[in-house]
Amino acid sequence: MLQERCTMTKAQADQLERIKKDQMIEAQQKQDKEAMKANQRSAWMESLEDSSDRKYLKTMTDGIKQEIRLSNHAVIKVRQHQLKHLMEMEYALYEQELDSMGLTFHKDRI
């Protein structure tokens, strides 16, 4: 009977040791799972940052292109206005010269 108790106690000790190992393995697996989730979250955040940066760059590039297009249009309008003003001044000057000579521009009157 003493031997049975000793054997039973040994079996119980072995079982308790297996339970402790199982609990340690389970805790390690849980820790690994949490670390994997954290890594996935981190990778997801990085991909969000990358896509956000690309979107920001595209928006800025489009804005710059729009500004360049509008500034070119403004430069053309200013130049057209200056040329029109120059043409009017030259026309007035030629008209004065012709008037002093007693001549005039031919104008079609319809």
Summary of the structure (lengths in Angstrom):
residues: 110
radius of gyration: 45.5
end to end distance: 138.0
largest distance: 148.9
contacts: 204
relative contact order: 0.03
helix: 90%
strand: 0%
